Amino acid sequence: MNEQAAEAMTFMNAMASALTTGIRHHDQKINKLISDHLEFLNKHNHNVSAETFDAQTKFFLQDEFHLNMLES
């Protein structure tokens, strides 16, 4: 598995764990997790701002296919 795939999996697992353990979205741990993820993406030539990440996340939560994939 390449570095980017491993980081994405680690990020998603950490977010899932936060949700299942009741860590709220405004917790500093979540802020740091997202910040570190965006920093990693930008260092690997994926130009992602907080605003574009927010828009993408909203899309994933509203699109039935992606929402089902994330929830499973």
N, CA, C and O atoms as a Tripos MOL2 file, in Angstrom:
@<TRIPOS>MOLECULE
protein
  288   287    72     0     0
PROTEIN
NO_CHARGES

@<TRIPOS>ATOM
      1 N           0.8520   -1.1700    0.0000 N.3       1 MET1
      2 CA          0.0000    0.0000    0.0000 C.3       1 MET1
      3 C           0.9000    1.2350    0.0000 C.2       1 MET1
      4 O           1.8770    1.2980    0.7460 O.2       1 MET1
      5 N           0.5680    2.2050   -0.8310 N.am      2 ASN2
      6 CA          1.4240    3.3850   -0.8760 C.3       2 ASN2
      7 C           1.1270    4.3360    0.2870 C.2       2 ASN2
      8 O           0.1250    4.1960    0.9890 O.2       2 ASN2
      9 N           2.0050    5.2800    0.4620 N.am      3 GLU3
     10 CA          1.9290    6.2060    1.5970 C.3       3 GLU3
     11 C           0.6110    6.9740    1.6340 C.2       3 GLU3
     12 O           0.0290    7.1580    2.7030 O.2       3 GLU3
     13 N           0.1410    7.4210    0.4790 N.am      4 GLN4
     14 CA         -1.0940    8.2050    0.4470 C.3       4 GLN4
     15 C          -2.3130    7.3580    0.8010 C.2       4 GLN4
     16 O          -3.2060    7.8220    1.5110 O.2       4 GLN4
     17 N          -2.3550    6.1440    0.3190 N.am      5 ALA5
     18 CA         -3.4680    5.2510    0.6560 C.3       5 ALA5
     19 C          -3.4500    4.9120    2.1440 C.2       5 ALA5
     20 O          -4.5000    4.8570    2.7840 O.2       5 ALA5
     21 N          -2.2690    4.6880    2.6860 N.am      6 ALA6
     22 CA         -2.1430    4.3760    4.1070 C.3       6 ALA6
     23 C          -2.5920    5.5600    4.9670 C.2       6 ALA6
     24 O          -3.2660    5.3780    5.9810 O.2       6 ALA6
     25 N          -2.2140    6.7690    4.5570 N.am      7 GLU7
     26 CA         -2.6210    7.9550    5.3200 C.3       7 GLU7
     27 C          -4.1250    8.1450    5.2480 C.2       7 GLU7
     28 O          -4.7520    8.4670    6.2570 O.2       7 GLU7
     29 N          -4.7150    7.9530    4.0770 N.am      8 ALA8
     30 CA         -6.1640    8.0960    3.9280 C.3       8 ALA8
     31 C          -6.9050    7.0850    4.8030 C.2       8 ALA8
     32 O          -7.8990    7.4250    5.4450 O.2       8 ALA8
     33 N          -6.4220    5.8470    4.8260 N.am      9 MET9
     34 CA         -7.0410    4.8250    5.6510 C.3       9 MET9
     35 C          -6.9090    5.1670    7.1380 C.2       9 MET9
     36 O          -7.8590    5.0010    7.9040 O.2       9 MET9
     37 N          -5.7400    5.6400    7.5390 N.am     10 THR10
     38 CA         -5.5230    6.0290    8.9310 C.3      10 THR10
     39 C          -6.4570    7.1710    9.3260 C.2      10 THR10
     40 O          -7.0460    7.1600   10.4070 O.2      10 THR10
     41 N          -6.5830    8.1630    8.4300 N.am     11 PHE11
     42 CA         -7.4690    9.3000    8.6850 C.3      11 PHE11
     43 C          -8.9190    8.8390    8.8360 C.2      11 PHE11
     44 O          -9.5960    9.2050    9.7970 O.2      11 PHE11
     45 N          -9.3870    8.0390    7.8880 N.am     12 MET12
     46 CA        -10.7750    7.5770    7.9350 C.3      12 MET12
     47 C         -11.0420    6.7170    9.1710 C.2      12 MET12
     48 O         -12.1000    6.8340    9.7900 O.2      12 MET12
     49 N         -10.0980    5.8640    9.5310 N.am     13 ASN13
     50 CA        -10.2640    5.0380   10.7350 C.3      13 ASN13
     51 C         -10.3080    5.8870   11.9950 C.2      13 ASN13
     52 O         -11.0870    5.6120   12.9080 O.2      13 ASN13
     53 N          -9.4740    6.9170   12.0440 N.am     14 ALA14
     54 CA         -9.4660    7.8100   13.2110 C.3      14 ALA14
     55 C         -10.7740    8.5980   13.3040 C.2      14 ALA14
     56 O         -11.3070    8.7950   14.3960 O.2      14 ALA14
     57 N         -11.2880    9.0440   12.1620 N.am     15 MET15
     58 CA        -12.5660    9.7650   12.1590 C.3      15 MET15
     59 C         -13.7050    8.8300   12.5840 C.2      15 MET15
     60 O         -14.5740    9.2240   13.3610 O.2      15 MET15
     61 N         -13.7000    7.6090   12.0800 N.am     16 ALA16
     62 CA        -14.7270    6.6350   12.4480 C.3      16 ALA16
     63 C         -14.6600    6.3300   13.9440 C.2      16 ALA16
     64 O         -15.6870    6.2420   14.6170 O.2      16 ALA16
     65 N         -13.4650    6.1720   14.4440 N.am     17 SER17
     66 CA        -13.2920    5.9060   15.8700 C.3      17 SER17
     67 C         -13.8170    7.0700   16.7110 C.2      17 SER17
     68 O         -14.4570    6.8600   17.7410 O.2      17 SER17
     69 N         -13.5450    8.2790   16.2720 N.am     18 ALA18
     70 CA        -14.0290    9.4580   16.9900 C.3      18 ALA18
     71 C         -15.5590    9.4650   17.0350 C.2      18 ALA18
     72 O         -16.1590    9.7590   18.0690 O.2      18 ALA18
     73 N         -16.1720    9.1420   15.9100 N.am     19 LEU19
     74 CA        -17.6370    9.1170   15.8630 C.3      19 LEU19
     75 C         -18.2130    8.0520   16.7940 C.2      19 LEU19
     76 O         -19.1800    8.3020   17.5140 O.2      19 LEU19
     77 N         -17.6170    6.8730   16.7720 N.am     20 THR20
     78 CA        -18.1670    5.7740   17.5760 C.3      20 THR20
     79 C         -17.8750    5.9210   19.0640 C.2      20 THR20
     80 O         -18.5650    5.3250   19.8920 O.2      20 THR20
     81 N         -16.8600    6.7080   19.4120 N.am     21 THR21
     82 CA        -16.5450    6.9020   20.8320 C.3      21 THR21
     83 C         -17.1120    8.2060   21.3840 C.2      21 THR21
     84 O         -16.9120    8.5290   22.5550 O.2      21 THR21
     85 N         -17.8160    8.9480   20.5420 N.am     22 GLY22
     86 CA        -18.4990   10.1440   21.0260 C.3      22 GLY22
     87 C         -17.6750   11.4130   21.0480 C.2      22 GLY22
     88 O         -18.0780   12.3950   21.6720 O.2      22 GLY22
     89 N         -16.5370   11.4180   20.3870 N.am     23 ILE23
     90 CA        -15.7500   12.6560   20.3230 C.3      23 ILE23
     91 C         -16.4830   13.6060   19.3860 C.2      23 ILE23
     92 O         -16.8150   13.2470   18.2560 O.2      23 ILE23
     93 N         -16.7300   14.8080   19.8600 N.am     24 ARG24
     94 CA        -17.5130   15.7820   19.1050 C.3      24 ARG24
     95 C         -16.6800   16.4500   18.0160 C.2      24 ARG24
     96 O         -15.4530   16.4990   18.0970 O.2      24 ARG24
     97 N         -17.3600   16.9580   17.0030 N.am     25 HIS25
     98 CA        -16.6900   17.5690   15.8540 C.3      25 HIS25
     99 C         -15.8590   18.7890   16.2270 C.2      25 HIS25
    100 O         -14.9110   19.1190   15.5140 O.2      25 HIS25
    101 N         -16.1820   19.4570   17.3070 N.am     26 HIS26
    102 CA        -15.4470   20.6600   17.7000 C.3      26 HIS26
    103 C         -14.3000   20.3670   18.6720 C.2      26 HIS26
    104 O         -13.6350   21.2930   19.1360 O.2      26 HIS26
    105 N         -14.0670   19.1120   18.9770 N.am     27 ASP27
    106 CA        -12.9680   18.7210   19.8600 C.3      27 ASP27
    107 C         -11.6280   19.0370   19.2020 C.2      27 ASP27
    108 O         -11.4800   18.8920   17.9880 O.2      27 ASP27
    109 N         -10.6710   19.4600   19.9870 N.am     28 GLN28
    110 CA         -9.3460   19.8120   19.4780 C.3      28 GLN28
    111 C          -8.6660   18.6350   18.7740 C.2      28 GLN28
    112 O          -7.8920   18.8410   17.8390 O.2      28 GLN28
    113 N          -8.9450   17.4060   19.2120 N.am     29 LYS29
    114 CA         -8.3670   16.2180   18.5670 C.3      29 LYS29
    115 C          -8.8290   16.1170   17.1070 C.2      29 LYS29
    116 O          -8.0470   15.7540   16.2290 O.2      29 LYS29
    117 N         -10.0880   16.4360   16.8590 N.am     30 ILE30
    118 CA        -10.6280   16.3800   15.4970 C.3      30 ILE30
    119 C         -10.0230   17.4910   14.6530 C.2      30 ILE30
    120 O          -9.6620   17.2820   13.4950 O.2      30 ILE30
    121 N          -9.9150   18.6740   15.2450 N.am     31 ASN31
    122 CA         -9.2690   19.8000   14.5570 C.3      31 ASN31
    123 C          -7.8640   19.4250   14.1080 C.2      31 ASN31
    124 O          -7.4830   19.6810   12.9650 O.2      31 ASN31
    125 N          -7.1050   18.8250   14.9950 N.am     32 LYS32
    126 CA         -5.7230   18.4280   14.7010 C.3      32 LYS32
    127 C          -5.6940   17.3260   13.6400 C.2      32 LYS32
    128 O          -4.8690   17.3560   12.7270 O.2      32 LYS32
    129 N          -6.5840   16.3730   13.7670 N.am     33 LEU33
    130 CA         -6.6490   15.2710   12.8040 C.3      33 LEU33
    131 C          -6.9060   15.7960   11.3920 C.2      33 LEU33
    132 O          -6.2370   15.3830   10.4440 O.2      33 LEU33
    133 N          -7.8620   16.6950   11.2510 N.am     34 ILE34
    134 CA         -8.1780   17.2620    9.9370 C.3      34 ILE34
    135 C          -7.0430   18.1400    9.4470 C.2      34 ILE34
    136 O          -6.6710   18.0820    8.2750 O.2      34 ILE34
    137 N          -6.4980   18.9400   10.3200 N.am     35 SER35
    138 CA         -5.3830   19.8140    9.9500 C.3      35 SER35
    139 C          -4.1920   19.0030    9.4500 C.2      35 SER35
    140 O          -3.5930   19.3430    8.4300 O.2      35 SER35
    141 N          -3.8510   17.9440   10.1560 N.am     36 ASP36
    142 CA         -2.7380   17.0800    9.7450 C.3      36 ASP36
    143 C          -3.0370   16.4020    8.4000 C.2      36 ASP36
    144 O          -2.1490   16.2580    7.5600 O.2      36 ASP36
    145 N          -4.2820   15.9930    8.2070 N.am     37 HIS37
    146 CA         -4.6820   15.3510    6.9520 C.3      37 HIS37
    147 C          -4.5410   16.3310    5.7810 C.2      37 HIS37
    148 O          -4.0080   15.9750    4.7300 O.2      37 HIS37
    149 N          -5.0150   17.5470    5.9650 N.am     38 LEU38
    150 CA         -4.9060   18.5520    4.9010 C.3      38 LEU38
    151 C          -3.4440   18.8930    4.6200 C.2      38 LEU38
    152 O          -3.0610   19.0840    3.4660 O.2      38 LEU38
    153 N          -2.6430   18.9690    5.6550 N.am     39 GLU39
    154 CA         -1.2100   19.2370    5.4680 C.3      39 GLU39
    155 C          -0.5650   18.1150    4.6540 C.2      39 GLU39
    156 O           0.2180   18.3790    3.7410 O.2      39 GLU39
    157 N          -0.8900   16.8780    4.9830 N.am     40 PHE40
    158 CA         -0.3540   15.7360    4.2440 C.3      40 PHE40
    159 C          -0.7690   15.8110    2.7760 C.2      40 PHE40
    160 O           0.0590   15.6490    1.8800 O.2      40 PHE40
    161 N          -2.0520   16.0570    2.5410 N.am     41 LEU41
    162 CA         -2.5410   16.1280    1.1650 C.3      41 LEU41
    163 C          -1.8170   17.2130    0.3730 C.2      41 LEU41
    164 O          -1.4090   16.9860   -0.7660 O.2      41 LEU41
    165 N          -1.6620   18.3690    0.9650 N.am     42 ASN42
    166 CA         -0.9990   19.4710    0.2750 C.3      42 ASN42
    167 C           0.4770   19.1820    0.0180 C.2      42 ASN42
    168 O           1.0220   19.6210   -0.9950 O.2      42 ASN42
    169 N           1.1200   18.4630    0.9060 N.am     43 LYS43
    170 CA          2.5210   18.0930    0.6910 C.3      43 LYS43
    171 C           2.6700   17.0640   -0.4290 C.2      43 LYS43
    172 O           3.7590   16.8660   -0.9670 O.2      43 LYS43
    173 N           1.5640   16.4170   -0.7680 N.am     44 HIS44
    174 CA          1.5920   15.3880   -1.8120 C.3      44 HIS44
    175 C           0.8190   15.8420   -3.0540 C.2      44 HIS44
    176 O           0.1710   15.0460   -3.7330 O.2      44 HIS44
    177 N           0.9060   17.1220   -3.3230 N.am     45 ASN45
    178 CA          0.3700   17.7230   -4.5530 C.3      45 ASN45
    179 C          -1.1400   17.6370   -4.7220 C.2      45 ASN45
    180 O          -1.6380   17.6020   -5.8470 O.2      45 ASN45
    181 N          -1.8630   17.6030   -3.6280 N.am     46 HIS46
    182 CA         -3.3240   17.6920   -3.6550 C.3      46 HIS46
    183 C          -3.6800   19.0230   -3.0040 C.2      46 HIS46
    184 O          -3.7430   19.1260   -1.7790 O.2      46 HIS46
    185 N          -3.9080   20.0210   -3.8140 N.am     47 ASN47
    186 CA         -4.1790   21.3560   -3.2860 C.3      47 ASN47
    187 C          -5.5720   21.4110   -2.6780 C.2      47 ASN47
    188 O          -6.5740   21.5530   -3.3790 O.2      47 ASN47
    189 N          -5.6090   21.2960   -1.3590 N.am     48 VAL48
    190 CA         -6.8740   21.2580   -0.6340 C.3      48 VAL48
    191 C          -6.8340   22.3070    0.4670 C.2      48 VAL48
    192 O          -5.9570   22.2890    1.3310 O.2      48 VAL48
    193 N          -7.7940   23.2170    0.4220 N.am     49 SER49
    194 CA         -7.9300   24.2040    1.4900 C.3      49 SER49
    195 C          -8.9880   23.7020    2.4690 C.2      49 SER49
    196 O          -9.6910   22.7300    2.1910 O.2      49 SER49
    197 N          -9.0920   24.3550    3.5860 N.am     50 ALA50
    198 CA        -10.1390   24.0100    4.5480 C.3      50 ALA50
    199 C         -11.5170   24.1750    3.9050 C.2      50 ALA50
    200 O         -12.4300   23.3930    4.1710 O.2      50 ALA50
    201 N         -11.6580   25.1850    3.0700 N.am     51 GLU51
    202 CA        -12.9450   25.4470    2.4180 C.3      51 GLU51
    203 C         -13.3110   24.3490    1.4160 C.2      51 GLU51
    204 O         -14.4560   23.8990    1.3720 O.2      51 GLU51
    205 N         -12.3360   23.9250    0.6150 N.am     52 THR52
    206 CA        -12.6390   22.8740   -0.3570 C.3      52 THR52
    207 C         -12.8860   21.5330    0.3430 C.2      52 THR52
    208 O         -13.7150   20.7400   -0.1030 O.2      52 THR52
    209 N         -12.1700   21.2850    1.4330 N.am     53 PHE53
    210 CA        -12.3910   20.0710    2.2110 C.3      53 PHE53
    211 C         -13.8040   20.0800    2.8010 C.2      53 PHE53
    212 O         -14.4940   19.0600    2.7940 O.2      53 PHE53
    213 N         -14.2190   21.2250    3.3030 N.am     54 ASP54
    214 CA        -15.5610   21.3800    3.8640 C.3      54 ASP54
    215 C         -16.6190   21.1130    2.7970 C.2      54 ASP54
    216 O         -17.5790   20.3820    3.0420 O.2      54 ASP54
    217 N         -16.4470   21.6990    1.6250 N.am     55 ALA55
    218 CA        -17.4110   21.5100    0.5330 C.3      55 ALA55
    219 C         -17.4650   20.0430    0.1010 C.2      55 ALA55
    220 O         -18.5450   19.5020   -0.1370 O.2      55 ALA55
    221 N         -16.3030   19.4070    0.0010 N.am     56 GLN56
    222 CA        -16.2500   18.0000   -0.3890 C.3      56 GLN56
    223 C         -16.9470   17.1280    0.6600 C.2      56 GLN56
    224 O         -17.6930   16.2100    0.3200 O.2      56 GLN56
    225 N         -16.6950   17.4230    1.9210 N.am     57 THR57
    226 CA        -17.3130   16.6550    3.0070 C.3      57 THR57
    227 C         -18.8310   16.7980    2.9660 C.2      57 THR57
    228 O         -19.5530   15.8130    3.1220 O.2      57 THR57
    229 N         -19.3150   18.0140    2.7580 N.am     58 LYS58
    230 CA        -20.7630   18.2330    2.6690 C.3      58 LYS58
    231 C         -21.3510   17.4380    1.5050 C.2      58 LYS58
    232 O         -22.4270   16.8510    1.6270 O.2      58 LYS58
    233 N         -20.6430   17.4220    0.3800 N.am     59 PHE59
    234 CA        -21.1200   16.6360   -0.7580 C.3      59 PHE59
    235 C         -21.2200   15.1600   -0.3940 C.2      59 PHE59
    236 O         -22.2370   14.5200   -0.6610 O.2      59 PHE59
    237 N         -20.1660   14.6190    0.2150 N.am     60 PHE60
    238 CA        -20.1650   13.2030    0.5710 C.3      60 PHE60
    239 C         -21.3050   12.8630    1.5260 C.2      60 PHE60
    240 O         -21.8530   11.7630    1.4640 O.2      60 PHE60
    241 N         -21.6650   13.7860    2.4000 N.am     61 LEU61
    242 CA        -22.7320   13.5310    3.3650 C.3      61 LEU61
    243 C         -24.1210   13.7000    2.7620 C.2      61 LEU61
    244 O         -25.1090   13.2600    3.3500 O.2      61 LEU61
    245 N         -24.2070   14.3300    1.6000 N.am     62 GLN62
    246 CA        -25.5020   14.5260    0.9460 C.3      62 GLN62
    247 C         -25.7250   13.5610   -0.2120 C.2      62 GLN62
    248 O         -26.8660   13.3190   -0.6060 O.2      62 GLN62
    249 N         -24.6610   13.0150   -0.7530 N.am     63 ASP63
    250 CA        -24.7550   12.0910   -1.8760 C.3      63 ASP63
    251 C         -24.9930   10.6840   -1.3430 C.2      63 ASP63
    252 O         -24.1810   10.1620   -0.5790 O.2      63 ASP63
    253 N         -26.0910   10.0750   -1.7390 N.am     64 GLU64
    254 CA        -26.4960    8.7730   -1.1970 C.3      64 GLU64
    255 C         -25.4290    7.6870   -1.3640 C.2      64 GLU64
    256 O         -25.1680    6.9300   -0.4290 O.2      64 GLU64
    257 N         -24.8170    7.6060   -2.5350 N.am     65 PHE65
    258 CA        -23.7990    6.5870   -2.7760 C.3      65 PHE65
    259 C         -22.6240    6.7480   -1.8190 C.2      65 PHE65
    260 O         -22.2130    5.7890   -1.1650 O.2      65 PHE65
    261 N         -22.0790    7.9760   -1.7390 N.am     66 HIS66
    262 CA        -20.9190    8.2040   -0.8770 C.3      66 HIS66
    263 C         -21.2710    8.0860    0.6050 C.2      66 HIS66
    264 O         -20.4710    7.5880    1.3970 O.2      66 HIS66
    265 N         -22.4460    8.5350    0.9730 N.am     67 LEU67
    266 CA        -22.8640    8.4210    2.3680 C.3      67 LEU67
    267 C         -22.9580    6.9520    2.7800 C.2      67 LEU67
    268 O         -22.4900    6.5830    3.8570 O.2      67 LEU67
    269 N         -23.5500    6.1220    1.9440 N.am     68 ASN68
    270 CA        -23.6260    4.6970    2.2500 C.3      68 ASN68
    271 C         -22.2490    4.0720    2.3500 C.2      68 ASN68
    272 O         -22.0010    3.2390    3.2220 O.2      68 ASN68
    273 N         -21.3540    4.4700    1.4600 N.am     69 MET69
    274 CA        -20.0020    3.9290    1.4820 C.3      69 MET69
    275 C         -19.2910    4.3370    2.7830 C.2      69 MET69
    276 O         -18.6290    3.5100    3.4100 O.2      69 MET69
    277 N         -19.4230    5.5910    3.1850 N.am     70 LEU70
    278 CA        -18.7680    6.0590    4.4010 C.3      70 LEU70
    279 C         -19.3670    5.4130    5.6470 C.2      70 LEU70
    280 O         -18.6450    5.0760    6.5860 O.2      70 LEU70
    281 N         -20.6660    5.2450    5.6530 N.am     71 GLU71
    282 CA        -21.3110    4.6590    6.8310 C.3      71 GLU71
    283 C         -21.0230    3.1720    6.9920 C.2      71 GLU71
    284 O         -21.0960    2.6310    8.0960 O.2      71 GLU71
    285 N         -20.6980    2.5210    5.8880 N.am     72 SER72
    286 CA        -20.4040    1.0850    6.0070 C.3      72 SER72
    287 C         -18.9510    0.9030    6.3650 C.2      72 SER72
    288 O         -18.4890   -0.2290    6.5140 O.2      72 SER72
@<TRIPOS>BOND
     1     1     2 1
     2     2     3 1
     3     3     4 2
     4     3     5 am
     5     5     6 1
     6     6     7 1
     7     7     8 2
     8     7     9 am
     9     9    10 1
    10    10    11 1
    11    11    12 2
    12    11    13 am
    13    13    14 1
    14    14    15 1
    15    15    16 2
    16    15    17 am
    17    17    18 1
    18    18    19 1
    19    19    20 2
    20    19    21 am
    21    21    22 1
    22    22    23 1
    23    23    24 2
    24    23    25 am
    25    25    26 1
    26    26    27 1
    27    27    28 2
    28    27    29 am
    29    29    30 1
    30    30    31 1
    31    31    32 2
    32    31    33 am
    33    33    34 1
    34    34    35 1
    35    35    36 2
    36    35    37 am
    37    37    38 1
    38    38    39 1
    39    39    40 2
    40    39    41 am
    41    41    42 1
    42    42    43 1
    43    43    44 2
    44    43    45 am
    45    45    46 1
    46    46    47 1
    47    47    48 2
    48    47    49 am
    49    49    50 1
    50    50    51 1
    51    51    52 2
    52    51    53 am
    53    53    54 1
    54    54    55 1
    55    55    56 2
    56    55    57 am
    57    57    58 1
    58    58    59 1
    59    59    60 2
    60    59    61 am
    61    61    62 1
    62    62    63 1
    63    63    64 2
    64    63    65 am
    65    65    66 1
    66    66    67 1
    67    67    68 2
    68    67    69 am
    69    69    70 1
    70    70    71 1
    71    71    72 2
    72    71    73 am
    73    73    74 1
    74    74    75 1
    75    75    76 2
    76    75    77 am
    77    77    78 1
    78    78    79 1
    79    79    80 2
    80    79    81 am
    81    81    82 1
    82    82    83 1
    83    83    84 2
    84    83    85 am
    85    85    86 1
    86    86    87 1
    87    87    88 2
    88    87    89 am
    89    89    90 1
    90    90    91 1
    91    91    92 2
    92    91    93 am
    93    93    94 1
    94    94    95 1
    95    95    96 2
    96    95    97 am
    97    97    98 1
    98    98    99 1
    99    99   100 2
   100    99   101 am
   101   101   102 1
   102   102   103 1
   103   103   104 2
   104   103   105 am
   105   105   106 1
   106   106   107 1
   107   107   108 2
   108   107   109 am
   109   109   110 1
   110   110   111 1
   111   111   112 2
   112   111   113 am
   113   113   114 1
   114   114   115 1
   115   115   116 2
   116   115   117 am
   117   117   118 1
   118   118   119 1
   119   119   120 2
   120   119   121 am
   121   121   122 1
   122   122   123 1
   123   123   124 2
   124   123   125 am
   125   125   126 1
   126   126   127 1
   127   127   128 2
   128   127   129 am
   129   129   130 1
   130   130   131 1
   131   131   132 2
   132   131   133 am
   133   133   134 1
   134   134   135 1
   135   135   136 2
   136   135   137 am
   137   137   138 1
   138   138   139 1
   139   139   140 2
   140   139   141 am
   141   141   142 1
   142   142   143 1
   143   143   144 2
   144   143   145 am
   145   145   146 1
   146   146   147 1
   147   147   148 2
   148   147   149 am
   149   149   150 1
   150   150   151 1
   151   151   152 2
   152   151   153 am
   153   153   154 1
   154   154   155 1
   155   155   156 2
   156   155   157 am
   157   157   158 1
   158   158   159 1
   159   159   160 2
   160   159   161 am
   161   161   162 1
   162   162   163 1
   163   163   164 2
   164   163   165 am
   165   165   166 1
   166   166   167 1
   167   167   168 2
   168   167   169 am
   169   169   170 1
   170   170   171 1
   171   171   172 2
   172   171   173 am
   173   173   174 1
   174   174   175 1
   175   175   176 2
   176   175   177 am
   177   177   178 1
   178   178   179 1
   179   179   180 2
   180   179   181 am
   181   181   182 1
   182   182   183 1
   183   183   184 2
   184   183   185 am
   185   185   186 1
   186   186   187 1
   187   187   188 2
   188   187   189 am
   189   189   190 1
   190   190   191 1
   191   191   192 2
   192   191   193 am
   193   193   194 1
   194   194   195 1
   195   195   196 2
   196   195   197 am
   197   197   198 1
   198   198   199 1
   199   199   200 2
   200   199   201 am
   201   201   202 1
   202   202   203 1
   203   203   204 2
   204   203   205 am
   205   205   206 1
   206   206   207 1
   207   207   208 2
   208   207   209 am
   209   209   210 1
   210   210   211 1
   211   211   212 2
   212   211   213 am
   213   213   214 1
   214   214   215 1
   215   215   216 2
   216   215   217 am
   217   217   218 1
   218   218   219 1
   219   219   220 2
   220   219   221 am
   221   221   222 1
   222   222   223 1
   223   223   224 2
   224   223   225 am
   225   225   226 1
   226   226   227 1
   227   227   228 2
   228   227   229 am
   229   229   230 1
   230   230   231 1
   231   231   232 2
   232   231   233 am
   233   233   234 1
   234   234   235 1
   235   235   236 2
   236   235   237 am
   237   237   238 1
   238   238   239 1
   239   239   240 2
   240   239   241 am
   241   241   242 1
   242   242   243 1
   243   243   244 2
   244   243   245 am
   245   245   246 1
   246   246   247 1
   247   247   248 2
   248   247   249 am
   249   249   250 1
   250   250   251 1
   251   251   252 2
   252   251   253 am
   253   253   254 1
   254   254   255 1
   255   255   256 2
   256   255   257 am
   257   257   258 1
   258   258   259 1
   259   259   260 2
   260   259   261 am
   261   261   262 1
   262   262   263 1
   263   263   264 2
   264   263   265 am
   265   265   266 1
   266   266   267 1
   267   267   268 2
   268   267   269 am
   269   269   270 1
   270   270   271 1
   271   271   272 2
   272   271   273 am
   273   273   274 1
   274   274   275 1
   275   275   276 2
   276   275   277 am
   277   277   278 1
   278   278   279 1
   279   279   280 2
   280   279   281 am
   281   281   282 1
   282   282   283 1
   283   283   284 2
   284   283   285 am
   285   285   286 1
   286   286   287 1
   287   287   288 2
@<TRIPOS>SUBSTRUCTURE
     1 MET1         2 RESIDUE 1 A MET
     2 ASN2         6 RESIDUE 1 A ASN
     3 GLU3        10 RESIDUE 1 A GLU
     4 GLN4        14 RESIDUE 1 A GLN
     5 ALA5        18 RESIDUE 1 A ALA
     6 ALA6        22 RESIDUE 1 A ALA
     7 GLU7        26 RESIDUE 1 A GLU
     8 ALA8        30 RESIDUE 1 A ALA
     9 MET9        34 RESIDUE 1 A MET
    10 THR10       38 RESIDUE 1 A THR
    11 PHE11       42 RESIDUE 1 A PHE
    12 MET12       46 RESIDUE 1 A MET
    13 ASN13       50 RESIDUE 1 A ASN
    14 ALA14       54 RESIDUE 1 A ALA
    15 MET15       58 RESIDUE 1 A MET
    16 ALA16       62 RESIDUE 1 A ALA
    17 SER17       66 RESIDUE 1 A SER
    18 ALA18       70 RESIDUE 1 A ALA
    19 LEU19       74 RESIDUE 1 A LEU
    20 THR20       78 RESIDUE 1 A THR
    21 THR21       82 RESIDUE 1 A THR
    22 GLY22       86 RESIDUE 1 A GLY
    23 ILE23       90 RESIDUE 1 A ILE
    24 ARG24       94 RESIDUE 1 A ARG
    25 HIS25       98 RESIDUE 1 A HIS
    26 HIS26      102 RESIDUE 1 A HIS
    27 ASP27      106 RESIDUE 1 A ASP
    28 GLN28      110 RESIDUE 1 A GLN
    29 LYS29      114 RESIDUE 1 A LYS
    30 ILE30      118 RESIDUE 1 A ILE
    31 ASN31      122 RESIDUE 1 A ASN
    32 LYS32      126 RESIDUE 1 A LYS
    33 LEU33      130 RESIDUE 1 A LEU
    34 ILE34      134 RESIDUE 1 A ILE
    35 SER35      138 RESIDUE 1 A SER
    36 ASP36      142 RESIDUE 1 A ASP
    37 HIS37      146 RESIDUE 1 A HIS
    38 LEU38      150 RESIDUE 1 A LEU
    39 GLU39      154 RESIDUE 1 A GLU
    40 PHE40      158 RESIDUE 1 A PHE
    41 LEU41      162 RESIDUE 1 A LEU
    42 ASN42      166 RESIDUE 1 A ASN
    43 LYS43      170 RESIDUE 1 A LYS
    44 HIS44      174 RESIDUE 1 A HIS
    45 ASN45      178 RESIDUE 1 A ASN
    46 HIS46      182 RESIDUE 1 A HIS
    47 ASN47      186 RESIDUE 1 A ASN
    48 VAL48      190 RESIDUE 1 A VAL
    49 SER49      194 RESIDUE 1 A SER
    50 ALA50      198 RESIDUE 1 A ALA
    51 GLU51      202 RESIDUE 1 A GLU
    52 THR52      206 RESIDUE 1 A THR
    53 PHE53      210 RESIDUE 1 A PHE
    54 ASP54      214 RESIDUE 1 A ASP
    55 ALA55      218 RESIDUE 1 A ALA
    56 GLN56      222 RESIDUE 1 A GLN
    57 THR57      226 RESIDUE 1 A THR
    58 LYS58      230 RESIDUE 1 A LYS
    59 PHE59      234 RESIDUE 1 A PHE
    60 PHE60      238 RESIDUE 1 A PHE
    61 LEU61      242 RESIDUE 1 A LEU
    62 GLN62      246 RESIDUE 1 A GLN
    63 ASP63      250 RESIDUE 1 A ASP
    64 GLU64      254 RESIDUE 1 A GLU
    65 PHE65      258 RESIDUE 1 A PHE
    66 HIS66      262 RESIDUE 1 A HIS
    67 LEU67      266 RESIDUE 1 A LEU
    68 ASN68      270 RESIDUE 1 A ASN
    69 MET69      274 RESIDUE 1 A MET
    70 LEU70      278 RESIDUE 1 A LEU
    71 GLU71      282 RESIDUE 1 A GLU
    72 SER72      286 RESIDUE 1 A SER
